[in-house]
Amino acid sequence: MPIPVLDHLPRANRIWESVYDGARAEGYSERRSAMAAWGAVKKQGYSKGPDGIWRASKAKKPTKRVKKRTNKKPTKKRTPAQERAALRAWQRGAGSI
């Protein structure tokens, strides 16, 4: 389905068509597929100007990677001497390391 609004932006037009066709193939309605397609175009850095014409946005901010939080405490690495001592203690049956 060609979109005349995006004719001057071939990459944005390909993004729109690809997402739209994929959503339709998954069984979404035309309206929902179009919404997903426009969302993908916006996410790729295109926006509608005040004059109503779509254009590529100036500079897209790089996404910041967020470090996954865990409840685990960081473990300290043992020195080789500590490893040997722990192994000897374990071999004597002193319990857990």
Jmol script that loads the backbone (N, CA, C; Angstrom):
load data "model"
ATOM      1  N   MET A   1       0.855  -1.184   0.000  1.00  0.00           N
ATOM      2  CA  MET A   1       0.000   0.000   0.000  1.00  0.00           C
ATOM      3  C   MET A   1       0.892   1.235   0.000  1.00  0.00           C
ATOM      4  N   PRO A   2       1.069   1.890  -1.134  1.00  0.00           N
ATOM      5  CA  PRO A   2       1.924   3.083  -1.184  1.00  0.00           C
ATOM      6  C   PRO A   2       1.282   4.252  -0.428  1.00  0.00           C
ATOM      7  N   ILE A   3       2.107   4.992   0.269  1.00  0.00           N
ATOM      8  CA  ILE A   3       1.645   6.127   1.053  1.00  0.00           C
ATOM      9  C   ILE A   3       2.124   7.403   0.362  1.00  0.00           C
ATOM     10  N   PRO A   4       1.236   8.164  -0.276  1.00  0.00           N
ATOM     11  CA  PRO A   4       1.673   9.371  -0.976  1.00  0.00           C
ATOM     12  C   PRO A   4       2.290  10.406  -0.041  1.00  0.00           C
ATOM     13  N   VAL A   5       1.929  10.372   1.231  1.00  0.00           N
ATOM     14  CA  VAL A   5       2.472  11.338   2.189  1.00  0.00           C
ATOM     15  C   VAL A   5       3.982  11.164   2.333  1.00  0.00           C
ATOM     16  N   LEU A   6       4.464   9.935   2.160  1.00  0.00           N
ATOM     17  CA  LEU A   6       5.884   9.643   2.358  1.00  0.00           C
ATOM     18  C   LEU A   6       6.643   9.421   1.051  1.00  0.00           C
ATOM     19  N   ASP A   7       6.083   9.826  -0.076  1.00  0.00           N
ATOM     20  CA  ASP A   7       6.737   9.593  -1.371  1.00  0.00           C
ATOM     21  C   ASP A   7       8.124  10.215  -1.449  1.00  0.00           C
ATOM     22  N   HIS A   8       8.326  11.347  -0.827  1.00  0.00           N
ATOM     23  CA  HIS A   8       9.621  12.025  -0.891  1.00  0.00           C
ATOM     24  C   HIS A   8      10.636  11.436   0.090  1.00  0.00           C
ATOM     25  N   LEU A   9      10.215  10.458   0.913  1.00  0.00           N
ATOM     26  CA  LEU A   9      11.097   9.783   1.853  1.00  0.00           C
ATOM     27  C   LEU A   9      11.009   8.269   1.608  1.00  0.00           C
ATOM     28  N   PRO A  10      11.788   7.754   0.645  1.00  0.00           N
ATOM     29  CA  PRO A  10      11.645   6.347   0.289  1.00  0.00           C
ATOM     30  C   PRO A  10      11.932   5.389   1.444  1.00  0.00           C
ATOM     31  N   ARG A  11      12.894   5.713   2.304  1.00  0.00           N
ATOM     32  CA  ARG A  11      13.212   4.824   3.429  1.00  0.00           C
ATOM     33  C   ARG A  11      12.043   4.777   4.404  1.00  0.00           C
ATOM     34  N   ALA A  12      11.470   5.924   4.716  1.00  0.00           N
ATOM     35  CA  ALA A  12      10.326   5.969   5.629  1.00  0.00           C
ATOM     36  C   ALA A  12       9.134   5.230   5.016  1.00  0.00           C
ATOM     37  N   ASN A  13       8.977   5.350   3.720  1.00  0.00           N
ATOM     38  CA  ASN A  13       7.895   4.661   3.035  1.00  0.00           C
ATOM     39  C   ASN A  13       8.080   3.142   3.133  1.00  0.00           C
ATOM     40  N   ARG A  14       9.333   2.667   2.960  1.00  0.00           N
ATOM     41  CA  ARG A  14       9.600   1.236   3.082  1.00  0.00           C
ATOM     42  C   ARG A  14       9.341   0.746   4.502  1.00  0.00           C
ATOM     43  N   ILE A  15       9.725   1.540   5.503  1.00  0.00           N
ATOM     44  CA  ILE A  15       9.477   1.176   6.905  1.00  0.00           C
ATOM     45  C   ILE A  15       7.981   1.043   7.129  1.00  0.00           C
ATOM     46  N   TRP A  16       7.226   2.039   6.671  1.00  0.00           N
ATOM     47  CA  TRP A  16       5.778   2.035   6.870  1.00  0.00           C
ATOM     48  C   TRP A  16       5.148   0.800   6.228  1.00  0.00           C
ATOM     49  N   GLU A  17       5.501   0.542   4.975  1.00  0.00           N
ATOM     50  CA  GLU A  17       4.918  -0.588   4.253  1.00  0.00           C
ATOM     51  C   GLU A  17       5.277  -1.917   4.905  1.00  0.00           C
ATOM     52  N   SER A  18       6.524  -2.045   5.331  1.00  0.00           N
ATOM     53  CA  SER A  18       6.972  -3.292   5.934  1.00  0.00           C
ATOM     54  C   SER A  18       6.215  -3.592   7.226  1.00  0.00           C
ATOM     55  N   VAL A  19       6.102  -2.596   8.095  1.00  0.00           N
ATOM     56  CA  VAL A  19       5.411  -2.797   9.370  1.00  0.00           C
ATOM     57  C   VAL A  19       3.924  -3.005   9.145  1.00  0.00           C
ATOM     58  N   TYR A  20       3.344  -2.248   8.239  1.00  0.00           N
ATOM     59  CA  TYR A  20       1.913  -2.377   7.948  1.00  0.00           C
ATOM     60  C   TYR A  20       1.593  -3.785   7.432  1.00  0.00           C
ATOM     61  N   ASP A  21       2.369  -4.234   6.453  1.00  0.00           N
ATOM     62  CA  ASP A  21       2.131  -5.563   5.885  1.00  0.00           C
ATOM     63  C   ASP A  21       2.331  -6.659   6.925  1.00  0.00           C
ATOM     64  N   GLY A  22       3.345  -6.507   7.771  1.00  0.00           N
ATOM     65  CA  GLY A  22       3.591  -7.492   8.818  1.00  0.00           C
ATOM     66  C   GLY A  22       2.453  -7.563   9.823  1.00  0.00           C
ATOM     67  N   ALA A  23       1.930  -6.406  10.206  1.00  0.00           N
ATOM     68  CA  ALA A  23       0.822  -6.372  11.162  1.00  0.00           C
ATOM     69  C   ALA A  23      -0.440  -6.963  10.551  1.00  0.00           C
ATOM     70  N   ARG A  24      -0.681  -6.680   9.273  1.00  0.00           N
ATOM     71  CA  ARG A  24      -1.863  -7.246   8.596  1.00  0.00           C
ATOM     72  C   ARG A  24      -1.736  -8.769   8.508  1.00  0.00           C
ATOM     73  N   ALA A  25      -0.515  -9.249   8.246  1.00  0.00           N
ATOM     74  CA  ALA A  25      -0.291 -10.691   8.148  1.00  0.00           C
ATOM     75  C   ALA A  25      -0.531 -11.384   9.494  1.00  0.00           C
ATOM     76  N   GLU A  26      -0.301 -10.657  10.582  1.00  0.00           N
ATOM     77  CA  GLU A  26      -0.539 -11.217  11.915  1.00  0.00           C
ATOM     78  C   GLU A  26      -1.998 -11.130  12.321  1.00  0.00           C
ATOM     79  N   GLY A  27      -2.828 -10.516  11.490  1.00  0.00           N
ATOM     80  CA  GLY A  27      -4.259 -10.493  11.740  1.00  0.00           C
ATOM     81  C   GLY A  27      -4.797  -9.215  12.360  1.00  0.00           C
ATOM     82  N   TYR A  28      -3.993  -8.167  12.437  1.00  0.00           N
ATOM     83  CA  TYR A  28      -4.473  -6.899  12.987  1.00  0.00           C
ATOM     84  C   TYR A  28      -5.351  -6.166  11.971  1.00  0.00           C
ATOM     85  N   SER A  29      -6.223  -5.291  12.478  1.00  0.00           N
ATOM     86  CA  SER A  29      -7.094  -4.521  11.593  1.00  0.00           C
ATOM     87  C   SER A  29      -6.275  -3.492  10.815  1.00  0.00           C
ATOM     88  N   GLU A  30      -6.889  -2.918   9.790  1.00  0.00           N
ATOM     89  CA  GLU A  30      -6.192  -1.892   8.999  1.00  0.00           C
ATOM     90  C   GLU A  30      -5.804  -0.712   9.865  1.00  0.00           C
ATOM     91  N   ARG A  31      -6.721  -0.305  10.744  1.00  0.00           N
ATOM     92  CA  ARG A  31      -6.456   0.850  11.612  1.00  0.00           C
ATOM     93  C   ARG A  31      -5.285   0.575  12.549  1.00  0.00           C
ATOM     94  N   ARG A  32      -5.293  -0.594  13.190  1.00  0.00           N
ATOM     95  CA  ARG A  32      -4.229  -0.941  14.136  1.00  0.00           C
ATOM     96  C   ARG A  32      -2.898  -1.116  13.410  1.00  0.00           C
ATOM     97  N   SER A  33      -2.938  -1.695  12.226  1.00  0.00           N
ATOM     98  CA  SER A  33      -1.716  -1.870  11.433  1.00  0.00           C
ATOM     99  C   SER A  33      -1.129  -0.521  11.035  1.00  0.00           C
ATOM    100  N   ALA A  34      -1.995   0.417  10.662  1.00  0.00           N
ATOM    101  CA  ALA A  34      -1.520   1.758  10.293  1.00  0.00           C
ATOM    102  C   ALA A  34      -0.921   2.470  11.497  1.00  0.00           C
ATOM    103  N   MET A  35      -1.551   2.304  12.663  1.00  0.00           N
ATOM    104  CA  MET A  35      -1.004   2.934  13.877  1.00  0.00           C
ATOM    105  C   MET A  35       0.386   2.387  14.187  1.00  0.00           C
ATOM    106  N   ALA A  36       0.547   1.076  14.069  1.00  0.00           N
ATOM    107  CA  ALA A  36       1.855   0.467  14.319  1.00  0.00           C
ATOM    108  C   ALA A  36       2.885   0.965  13.312  1.00  0.00           C
ATOM    109  N   ALA A  37       2.475   1.099  12.052  1.00  0.00           N
ATOM    110  CA  ALA A  37       3.384   1.549  11.004  1.00  0.00           C
ATOM    111  C   ALA A  37       3.836   2.990  11.243  1.00  0.00           C
ATOM    112  N   TRP A  38       2.894   3.873  11.605  1.00  0.00           N
ATOM    113  CA  TRP A  38       3.278   5.265  11.878  1.00  0.00           C
ATOM    114  C   TRP A  38       4.189   5.342  13.098  1.00  0.00           C
ATOM    115  N   GLY A  39       3.927   4.511  14.094  1.00  0.00           N
ATOM    116  CA  GLY A  39       4.792   4.478  15.275  1.00  0.00           C
ATOM    117  C   GLY A  39       6.207   4.072  14.922  1.00  0.00           C
ATOM    118  N   ALA A  40       6.347   3.097  14.022  1.00  0.00           N
ATOM    119  CA  ALA A  40       7.672   2.653  13.602  1.00  0.00           C
ATOM    120  C   ALA A  40       8.403   3.748  12.831  1.00  0.00           C
ATOM    121  N   VAL A  41       7.672   4.480  11.996  1.00  0.00           N
ATOM    122  CA  VAL A  41       8.288   5.581  11.230  1.00  0.00           C
ATOM    123  C   VAL A  41       8.799   6.648  12.196  1.00  0.00           C
ATOM    124  N   LYS A  42       7.984   6.990  13.194  1.00  0.00           N
ATOM    125  CA  LYS A  42       8.402   7.998  14.184  1.00  0.00           C
ATOM    126  C   LYS A  42       9.601   7.513  14.983  1.00  0.00           C
ATOM    127  N   LYS A  43       9.593   6.227  15.343  1.00  0.00           N
ATOM    128  CA  LYS A  43      10.677   5.663  16.144  1.00  0.00           C
ATOM    129  C   LYS A  43      11.999   5.672  15.378  1.00  0.00           C
ATOM    130  N   GLN A  44      11.941   5.612  14.055  1.00  0.00           N
ATOM    131  CA  GLN A  44      13.148   5.622  13.229  1.00  0.00           C
ATOM    132  C   GLN A  44      13.664   7.031  12.947  1.00  0.00           C
ATOM    133  N   GLY A  45      13.052   8.043  13.550  1.00  0.00           N
ATOM    134  CA  GLY A  45      13.604   9.390  13.452  1.00  0.00           C
ATOM    135  C   GLY A  45      12.913  10.315  12.470  1.00  0.00           C
ATOM    136  N   TYR A  46      11.714  10.004  12.048  1.00  0.00           N
ATOM    137  CA  TYR A  46      10.964  10.880  11.153  1.00  0.00           C
ATOM    138  C   TYR A  46       9.856  11.557  11.943  1.00  0.00           C
ATOM    139  N   SER A  47       9.554  12.795  11.569  1.00  0.00           N
ATOM    140  CA  SER A  47       8.484  13.510  12.267  1.00  0.00           C
ATOM    141  C   SER A  47       7.754  14.428  11.300  1.00  0.00           C
ATOM    142  N   LYS A  48       6.547  14.781  11.688  1.00  0.00           N
ATOM    143  CA  LYS A  48       5.709  15.653  10.873  1.00  0.00           C
ATOM    144  C   LYS A  48       5.995  17.094  11.296  1.00  0.00           C
ATOM    145  N   GLY A  49       6.359  17.922  10.337  1.00  0.00           N
ATOM    146  CA  GLY A  49       6.668  19.314  10.634  1.00  0.00           C
ATOM    147  C   GLY A  49       5.416  20.141  10.849  1.00  0.00           C
ATOM    148  N   PRO A  50       5.578  21.403  11.279  1.00  0.00           N
ATOM    149  CA  PRO A  50       4.423  22.265  11.502  1.00  0.00           C
ATOM    150  C   PRO A  50       3.622  22.523  10.229  1.00  0.00           C
ATOM    151  N   ASP A  51       4.285  22.361   9.090  1.00  0.00           N
ATOM    152  CA  ASP A  51       3.591  22.561   7.816  1.00  0.00           C
ATOM    153  C   ASP A  51       2.875  21.293   7.341  1.00  0.00           C
ATOM    154  N   GLY A  52       2.974  20.206   8.125  1.00  0.00           N
ATOM    155  CA  GLY A  52       2.298  18.962   7.782  1.00  0.00           C
ATOM    156  C   GLY A  52       3.097  18.036   6.894  1.00  0.00           C
ATOM    157  N   ILE A  53       4.327  18.403   6.583  1.00  0.00           N
ATOM    158  CA  ILE A  53       5.172  17.574   5.717  1.00  0.00           C
ATOM    159  C   ILE A  53       6.107  16.736   6.592  1.00  0.00           C
ATOM    160  N   TRP A  54       6.210  15.441   6.266  1.00  0.00           N
ATOM    161  CA  TRP A  54       7.084  14.537   7.009  1.00  0.00           C
ATOM    162  C   TRP A  54       8.521  14.722   6.554  1.00  0.00           C
ATOM    163  N   ARG A  55       9.437  14.741   7.522  1.00  0.00           N
ATOM    164  CA  ARG A  55      10.860  14.833   7.206  1.00  0.00           C
ATOM    165  C   ARG A  55      11.671  14.116   8.272  1.00  0.00           C
ATOM    166  N   ALA A  56      12.907  13.835   7.926  1.00  0.00           N
ATOM    167  CA  ALA A  56      13.802  13.187   8.881  1.00  0.00           C
ATOM    168  C   ALA A  56      14.143  14.193   9.976  1.00  0.00           C
ATOM    169  N   SER A  57      14.109  13.751  11.209  1.00  0.00           N
ATOM    170  CA  SER A  57      14.452  14.623  12.328  1.00  0.00           C
ATOM    171  C   SER A  57      15.927  14.966  12.267  1.00  0.00           C
ATOM    172  N   LYS A  58      16.279  16.078  12.902  1.00  0.00           N
ATOM    173  CA  LYS A  58      17.661  16.562  12.839  1.00  0.00           C
ATOM    174  C   LYS A  58      18.644  15.527  13.362  1.00  0.00           C
ATOM    175  N   ALA A  59      18.701  15.339  14.648  1.00  0.00           N
ATOM    176  CA  ALA A  59      19.640  14.394  15.242  1.00  0.00           C
ATOM    177  C   ALA A  59      18.902  13.543  16.256  1.00  0.00           C
ATOM    178  N   LYS A  60      19.040  12.286  16.101  1.00  0.00           N
ATOM    179  CA  LYS A  60      18.386  11.368  17.013  1.00  0.00           C
ATOM    180  C   LYS A  60      19.340  11.082  18.162  1.00  0.00           C
ATOM    181  N   LYS A  61      18.852  11.253  19.388  1.00  0.00           N
ATOM    182  CA  LYS A  61      19.696  10.983  20.545  1.00  0.00           C
ATOM    183  C   LYS A  61      19.961   9.482  20.631  1.00  0.00           C
ATOM    184  N   PRO A  62      21.200   9.122  20.916  1.00  0.00           N
ATOM    185  CA  PRO A  62      21.470   7.692  21.078  1.00  0.00           C
ATOM    186  C   PRO A  62      20.765   7.173  22.329  1.00  0.00           C
ATOM    187  N   THR A  63      20.245   5.981  22.229  1.00  0.00           N
ATOM    188  CA  THR A  63      19.550   5.423  23.384  1.00  0.00           C
ATOM    189  C   THR A  63      20.558   5.018  24.438  1.00  0.00           C
ATOM    190  N   LYS A  64      20.219   5.298  25.667  1.00  0.00           N
ATOM    191  CA  LYS A  64      21.112   4.985  26.773  1.00  0.00           C
ATOM    192  C   LYS A  64      20.799   3.581  27.264  1.00  0.00           C
ATOM    193  N   ARG A  65      21.822   2.770  27.351  1.00  0.00           N
ATOM    194  CA  ARG A  65      21.619   1.419  27.850  1.00  0.00           C
ATOM    195  C   ARG A  65      21.495   1.462  29.365  1.00  0.00           C
ATOM    196  N   VAL A  66      20.499   0.791  29.857  1.00  0.00           N
ATOM    197  CA  VAL A  66      20.261   0.743  31.285  1.00  0.00           C
ATOM    198  C   VAL A  66      20.775  -0.586  31.805  1.00  0.00           C
ATOM    199  N   LYS A  67      21.591  -0.516  32.848  1.00  0.00           N
ATOM    200  CA  LYS A  67      22.140  -1.726  33.428  1.00  0.00           C
ATOM    201  C   LYS A  67      21.048  -2.453  34.198  1.00  0.00           C
ATOM    202  N   LYS A  68      20.959  -3.736  33.955  1.00  0.00           N
ATOM    203  CA  LYS A  68      19.943  -4.537  34.617  1.00  0.00           C
ATOM    204  C   LYS A  68      20.284  -4.653  36.103  1.00  0.00           C
ATOM    205  N   ARG A  69      19.291  -4.363  36.947  1.00  0.00           N
ATOM    206  CA  ARG A  69      19.512  -4.444  38.388  1.00  0.00           C
ATOM    207  C   ARG A  69      19.236  -5.856  38.878  1.00  0.00           C
ATOM    208  N   THR A  70      20.051  -6.294  39.789  1.00  0.00           N
ATOM    209  CA  THR A  70      19.828  -7.588  40.420  1.00  0.00           C
ATOM    210  C   THR A  70      19.920  -7.404  41.921  1.00  0.00           C
ATOM    211  N   ASN A  71      19.387  -8.356  42.632  1.00  0.00           N
ATOM    212  CA  ASN A  71      19.458  -8.307  44.091  1.00  0.00           C
ATOM    213  C   ASN A  71      20.714  -8.970  44.622  1.00  0.00           C
ATOM    214  N   LYS A  72      21.514  -9.504  43.735  1.00  0.00           N
ATOM    215  CA  LYS A  72      22.730 -10.192  44.159  1.00  0.00           C
ATOM    216  C   LYS A  72      23.793  -9.186  44.551  1.00  0.00           C
ATOM    217  N   LYS A  73      24.499  -9.528  45.616  1.00  0.00           N
ATOM    218  CA  LYS A  73      25.625  -8.691  46.017  1.00  0.00           C
ATOM    219  C   LYS A  73      26.823  -9.075  45.160  1.00  0.00           C
ATOM    220  N   PRO A  74      27.651  -8.118  44.818  1.00  0.00           N
ATOM    221  CA  PRO A  74      28.835  -8.468  44.039  1.00  0.00           C
ATOM    222  C   PRO A  74      29.760  -9.359  44.868  1.00  0.00           C
ATOM    223  N   THR A  75      30.288 -10.394  44.230  1.00  0.00           N
ATOM    224  CA  THR A  75      31.182 -11.302  44.947  1.00  0.00           C
ATOM    225  C   THR A  75      32.614 -10.820  44.808  1.00  0.00           C
ATOM    226  N   LYS A  76      33.355 -10.988  45.888  1.00  0.00           N
ATOM    227  CA  LYS A  76      34.766 -10.605  45.851  1.00  0.00           C
ATOM    228  C   LYS A  76      35.558 -11.772  45.298  1.00  0.00           C
ATOM    229  N   LYS A  77      36.523 -11.480  44.484  1.00  0.00           N
ATOM    230  CA  LYS A  77      37.392 -12.527  43.957  1.00  0.00           C
ATOM    231  C   LYS A  77      38.420 -12.878  45.025  1.00  0.00           C
ATOM    232  N   ARG A  78      38.673 -14.161  45.136  1.00  0.00           N
ATOM    233  CA  ARG A  78      39.670 -14.623  46.094  1.00  0.00           C
ATOM    234  C   ARG A  78      41.042 -14.610  45.440  1.00  0.00           C
ATOM    235  N   THR A  79      42.029 -14.402  46.271  1.00  0.00           N
ATOM    236  CA  THR A  79      43.401 -14.506  45.796  1.00  0.00           C
ATOM    237  C   THR A  79      43.743 -15.989  45.690  1.00  0.00           C
ATOM    238  N   PRO A  80      44.789 -16.344  44.956  1.00  0.00           N
ATOM    239  CA  PRO A  80      45.173 -17.757  44.861  1.00  0.00           C
ATOM    240  C   PRO A  80      45.457 -18.380  46.229  1.00  0.00           C
ATOM    241  N   ALA A  81      46.057 -17.615  47.142  1.00  0.00           N
ATOM    242  CA  ALA A  81      46.347 -18.137  48.485  1.00  0.00           C
ATOM    243  C   ALA A  81      45.044 -18.441  49.225  1.00  0.00           C
ATOM    244  N   GLN A  82      44.052 -17.567  49.074  1.00  0.00           N
ATOM    245  CA  GLN A  82      42.763 -17.796  49.720  1.00  0.00           C
ATOM    246  C   GLN A  82      42.071 -19.022  49.125  1.00  0.00           C
ATOM    247  N   GLU A  83      42.199 -19.209  47.817  1.00  0.00           N
ATOM    248  CA  GLU A  83      41.622 -20.378  47.163  1.00  0.00           C
ATOM    249  C   GLU A  83      42.248 -21.661  47.699  1.00  0.00           C
ATOM    250  N   ARG A  84      43.576 -21.674  47.821  1.00  0.00           N
ATOM    251  CA  ARG A  84      44.260 -22.862  48.335  1.00  0.00           C
ATOM    252  C   ARG A  84      43.841 -23.164  49.767  1.00  0.00           C
ATOM    253  N   ALA A  85      43.746 -22.118  50.603  1.00  0.00           N
ATOM    254  CA  ALA A  85      43.344 -22.301  51.995  1.00  0.00           C
ATOM    255  C   ALA A  85      41.912 -22.827  52.080  1.00  0.00           C
ATOM    256  N   ALA A  86      41.031 -22.321  51.256  1.00  0.00           N
ATOM    257  CA  ALA A  86      39.650 -22.781  51.256  1.00  0.00           C
ATOM    258  C   ALA A  86      39.568 -24.230  50.800  1.00  0.00           C
ATOM    259  N   LEU A  87      40.370 -24.608  49.805  1.00  0.00           N
ATOM    260  CA  LEU A  87      40.388 -25.978  49.321  1.00  0.00           C
ATOM    261  C   LEU A  87      40.891 -26.934  50.406  1.00  0.00           C
ATOM    262  N   ARG A  88      41.963 -26.534  51.087  1.00  0.00           N
ATOM    263  CA  ARG A  88      42.487 -27.371  52.171  1.00  0.00           C
ATOM    264  C   ARG A  88      41.459 -27.540  53.275  1.00  0.00           C
ATOM    265  N   ALA A  89      40.775 -26.453  53.629  1.00  0.00           N
ATOM    266  CA  ALA A  89      39.756 -26.512  54.684  1.00  0.00           C
ATOM    267  C   ALA A  89      38.605 -27.427  54.238  1.00  0.00           C
ATOM    268  N   TRP A  90      38.238 -27.347  53.004  1.00  0.00           N
ATOM    269  CA  TRP A  90      37.161 -28.192  52.498  1.00  0.00           C
ATOM    270  C   TRP A  90      37.561 -29.657  52.501  1.00  0.00           C
ATOM    271  N   GLN A  91      38.808 -29.932  52.115  1.00  0.00           N
ATOM    272  CA  GLN A  91      39.300 -31.304  52.061  1.00  0.00           C
ATOM    273  C   GLN A  91      39.378 -31.919  53.469  1.00  0.00           C
ATOM    274  N   ARG A  92      39.651 -31.105  54.483  1.00  0.00           N
ATOM    275  CA  ARG A  92      39.687 -31.601  55.874  1.00  0.00           C
ATOM    276  C   ARG A  92      38.281 -31.776  56.434  1.00  0.00           C
ATOM    277  N   GLY A  93      37.304 -31.295  55.717  1.00  0.00           N
ATOM    278  CA  GLY A  93      35.933 -31.429  56.182  1.00  0.00           C
ATOM    279  C   GLY A  93      35.525 -30.313  57.119  1.00  0.00           C
ATOM    280  N   ALA A  94      36.065 -29.136  56.894  1.00  0.00           N
ATOM    281  CA  ALA A  94      35.783 -27.998  57.757  1.00  0.00           C
ATOM    282  C   ALA A  94      34.437 -27.363  57.428  1.00  0.00           C
ATOM    283  N   GLY A  95      33.715 -27.905  56.485  1.00  0.00           N
ATOM    284  CA  GLY A  95      32.410 -27.320  56.158  1.00  0.00           C
ATOM    285  C   GLY A  95      32.440 -26.555  54.858  1.00  0.00           C
ATOM    286  N   SER A  96      31.602 -25.569  54.798  1.00  0.00           N
ATOM    287  CA  SER A  96      31.497 -24.798  53.552  1.00  0.00           C
ATOM    288  C   SER A  96      32.688 -23.897  53.354  1.00  0.00           C
ATOM    289  N   ILE A  97      32.887 -23.547  52.147  1.00  0.00           N
ATOM    290  CA  ILE A  97      34.034 -22.704  51.793  1.00  0.00           C
ATOM    291  C   ILE A  97      33.790 -21.266  52.167  1.00  0.00           C
TER     292      ILE A  97
END
end "model"
wireframe off; spacefill off
backbone 0.3
color backbone group
